[in-house]
Amino acid sequence: MSESDPTLERALGRAWTDDRCWELLTRLTELPHRMGGSPAERRAAEIVRETFSNAGLEDVQLQEFPMQYWERGTTEFAVLSEASEADDGPDSRAIPDRSFEAIALPYSPAGDVEGPLVDVGYGTPTELEAVDLQGAIAVASTTTPRDQRFVHRMEKFGHAVAAGAEAFVFANHVPGQLPPTGALQFDAEAAVPGVGVSAETHDWLIDYAERGARARIRVDASTEDGSSRNVHGVFGPETDEEVLVVAHYDAHDITEGALDNGCGIATVAGATAILSALEADLDCRVRIAGVGCEEIGLLGAEAMADELDLESVRAVVNVDGAGRFRNLRALSHGSKTLEELAEDVTTAAGQPIVHEPDPHPFSDHWPFLRAGVPALQLHSEPPEGGERGRGWTHTTADTRDKVDRRNLREHAMLTALLVRELTRTEVPRVDTADLQGRLREQEYEPGMRAAEIWPDAWD
């Protein structure tokens, strides 16, 4: 960043007092929810389109795409009264008939299931192999040990079902009486019911599972044909190549979705205003996109990838999680060029970042990355010592009061600087064979197959 660039200085200077990010976040979190395929998500798309247009994005369009719309009804979860299997001692007391708060997980089918409770710990493959889940209700934590690769919810669910589980309980590891949500699989009704429960309920379930308890889960839900929308437009010179910036604007139906991903789409809105002021300084076209239905299957990103000529996409910048907390984290997904670019730009701006080189398939960069498009994901994590995993997100506590507008402004500026430099930088394509190898090294393949997201073409 040069001190002799007055246009850049003015654009960044205005960004320090620009409330565009906060205003978009506020309008989105005021909606009833932003569940993929819902009327409220359609309203969110209109708000994003208006904000992008006002920020200077040209030819802003709505792209509609089909999806499977899941809608929740009621959920019941109870431990059933019976004598304990223990012969004597303090655990020989009878297990009471007891109900707990639970919420159905998206794409859970309607169902009424009864079976033994089986605690599978963190739900890692090793733990699941060590227990008998045939006909059981599996109970897994939302987190993973810090010395292991983070195991995604869909992996835990997929492995549990493959092992014979008749239902799945996803138990929050963060205290606060907060049952978590999250899709069981992508864009299709799952095989068995799944529910989320709080950390406090999990403590009881571990106890009851050790004592041989049975439980019953009743879920009322429906899945039907629906549609969602992407919002996108361009600016910059008319070039054969373009840089794509994406952030999802949808959120789950139990929450305001401020952190996930209100912060991300708000950060992109702020970056759009900065880049619009720097349009003459861009060396290739930039496409800005707000995508729907990320939470239930990366569906908007998939639709965007299908629409674009991916050979013309130099790189994708996925803003999923930026703006939440102070320290920006850059995930380069195996691209050394993007790693160095992120390091150089943020160091020059006096804002060093945390870097993560390993690829993962669980956000909107994935449809592009698996096709060979280099991907940079911008994220942020709680300060050192914070809970590993989603924290407040995917719960009713993901609310606007958790957000600091200063983080939105700073990350909008850094995003804009990264995209500006990316328009000037040639980035080698991703070798898909190398990508497969890296995912296998991290032991992603079994989990991706269990979640039914391992690409068929790779077989």
Secondary structure, 3 states (H helix, E strand, C coil): CCCCCHHHHHHHHHHCCCCHHHHHHHHHHCCCCCCCCCHHHHHHHHHHHHHHHHCCCEEEEEEEEEEEEEEEEEEEEEECCECCCCCCCHHHCCECCEEECCEECCCCCCEEEEEEEEECCCCCHHHHHCCCCCCCEEEEECCCCCCCCCCCHHHHHHHHHHCCCCEEEEECCCCCCCCCCCCCCCCCCCCCCEEEECHHHHHHHHHHHHCCCEEEEEEEEEEEEEEEEEEEEEECCCCCCEEEEEEECCCCCCCCCHHHHHHHHHHHHHHHHHHHHCHHHCCCEEEEEEECCCCCCCHHHHHHHHHCCHHHEEEEEEECCCCCCCCEEEECCCCHHHHHHHHHHHHHCCCCCEEECCCCCCCCCHHHHCCCCCEEEEEECCCCCCCCCCCCCCCCCCCHHHCCHHHHHHHHHHHHHHHHHHCCCCCCCCCHHHHHHHHHHCCHHHHHHHCCCCCHHHC
